[in-house]
């Protein structure tokens, strides 16, 4: 049975890991085993971070909406309930953009939500 030489594939795999480890400090950049461990950790953190980013943005949107709701004498939860009852289907991202860029239009929405609640 002929001997199988795996040099090329092994070198390619190591090169790929070391390329991903570019910019790391010390052994984590130079030594394959350390680099592999760090790259795995980094990829895990990146995966989790993409999920956390969604949570963070939603929190920001809620804070912005709540701030303008309070200025218009209504709580955030009552405002969202009023929008649902008025059958206004705007997501939090759009509502927060309105709150920042066009407070007058947001105040009109608050009035519609209050009307639906009454």
Secondary structure, 3 states (H helix, E strand, C coil): CCCCCCHHHHHHHHHHHHHHCCCCCCHHHHCHHHHHHHHHHHHHHHHHHHHHHHHHHHHHHHHHHHHHHHHCCCCHHHHHHHHHHCCCCCCHHHHHHHHHHCHHHHHHHHHHHHHHHC
